[in-house]
Amino acid sequence: MSAVVSVNFDKNLIEGAYNAINVCLRLKPEERITIITDNNCIDIAAALLSEVKKVGSEFRFFVLEDFAPRPLTSMPEEILNDLSKSQVSIFCALAHTGELKIRIEMTAVVNAKKIRHAHMVNISNQIMMEGMRADFLAVDKLGQRLIEKARKAKTIRVVSKSGTDITAEFIPELKWLKTSGLISPDKWGNLPGGEIFTSPKTVNGRFVVDGVVGDYLCQKYGDLRDTPLIIDIVDSRIKHLESKNKELVKEFTAYTMTDENSNRVGEFAIGNNIALEHVIGQILQDEKLPGVHLAFGHPYAEHTGADWKSTTHIDCVAPHVDIWMDNDKVMENGKFLI
């Protein structure tokens, strides 16, 4: 813990760190917080800790590499035991291949103990200075207006100048959720926040991914503005893929053939973090950009109520879209009209 106290962090991180601790997590002096980080993100974690100290809360600070070489095969018991004593927690670290298991072990404790948990996987200085500087109270208000309209809509149509033209159908049995960055004990959240999402009944049409694709492909291919991925969807399934980038098509095809539902639309989401203006090539932030993203695979059944599952989940982001909820236009070229 003494090592992190002496970490010199960029003072430009302070505003985002303040938001995380005081606005998103609403940490109180009488509460206890556990911060889990790694060597890559220790400067961001130090900025977060500086805000915790201003609040005056009891804290424990863990660096994953202090326990074992990465990737870890399980979350250290010392960390899980400490986590179980806290009301608030943060995971602020880069993702390593094969470490999904340790995050599942951590969030199992978070869910069981109703901990207000901020998930900041692959956080970067740029995200701290952009998405984390949002007015999350305003993001939440916009998200609430959006989700109230979305819950009444039977269809949502999305169109863009780059060629997107899809229609999604929705039913009341599949629930809409809002993750605005204001984190409650009922549902831990990714930071930065700013989206509403559900699992759609059906999706049909052409979806042009001129933002980014998710998972490990995001880091490899980044911004797809110049080489968009064109996805033709019939009855929620991928029927055809094309792009100037043949390697992207090959890898995306392989990813979405992992299991029987890997090529099925599991998530329909509208990003509403209004502090964001452009794609940066990192899915943690880019999926919150005002616009639409679809994810193929796992439909977050535990939250949406979907009756199927998949072992994969890959987001595909399209900014600069027009959106109609039933016949009511709510977005034009990536700008909200409500």
Buried (B, 14 or more C-beta within 10 A) or exposed (E): EEEBEEBEBEEEBBBBBBBBBBBBBBBEEEBBBBBBBBEBBBBBBBBBBBBBEBBEBEBBBBBBBEBEEBBBEEBBEEBBEBBBEBBBBBBBBBBBEEBEEBBEBBBEBBBEBEBBBBBBBBBBBEBBBBBBBBBBEBBBEBBBBBBEBBBEBEBBBBBBEBEBBBBBBBEEEBBBBBBBBBBEBEBBBBBBBBBBBBBBBBBBBBBBBBBBBBBBBBBEBBBBBEBBBBBBBEEBBBEEBEBEBEEBBEBBEEBBEBBEBBBBBBBBBBBBBBBBEEBBBBBBBBBBBBBBBBBBBBBBBEBBBBEEBBEBBBBBBBBBBBBBBEEEEBBEEBEBEE
